[in-house]
Amino acid sequence: MYLFGIGEESGRLQDVLTRAAAYERAGADGIFVPGLLDLAVLGELTARSPLPVNAMAGPGGPGVAELAKAGVRRVSVGTAVAQAAYTAARRATLELLGSGTYEELADSLDFFQMNGLFSA
């Protein structure tokens, strides 16, 4: 609803609350509302929803602390981390194919840093 602007804006919150109630009756343990980053609306939703609210965050949107203050219990970034990785790969590839240089790779984690991420 919020992500794609479906329905009248004035009725979206009530639609989400209606769905949240139905999800709760069906046994859900949370509700995810992608595209809703208006802190006032999120605050109202978290106050009225029978379920904990998950918000999708991203560049230009509220930070985690602001979302938490609005009552959001879980923050997702969707595919943003993967998109950032693909963007870095694209930049490095275009540089290599264009100028034949490797500067886009300069700030990358080295092999030992990467390997260390997987040890406990």
LINZI-V372733 format. One record per run of one state. SS is the DSSP state (helix for helix, strand for strand, loop for the rest). FROM is the first residue (numbers start at 0). TO is the last residue. Records with the same first field share a line. If there is no record, write none. Layout:
SS = FROM-TO, FROM-TO
//
This chain:
loop = 0-7, 25-29, 32-37, 48-51, 56-62, 69-72, 76-78, 98-101, 105-109, 116-119
helix = 8-24, 38-47, 63-68, 79-97, 102-104, 110-115
strand = 30-31, 52-55, 73-75
//
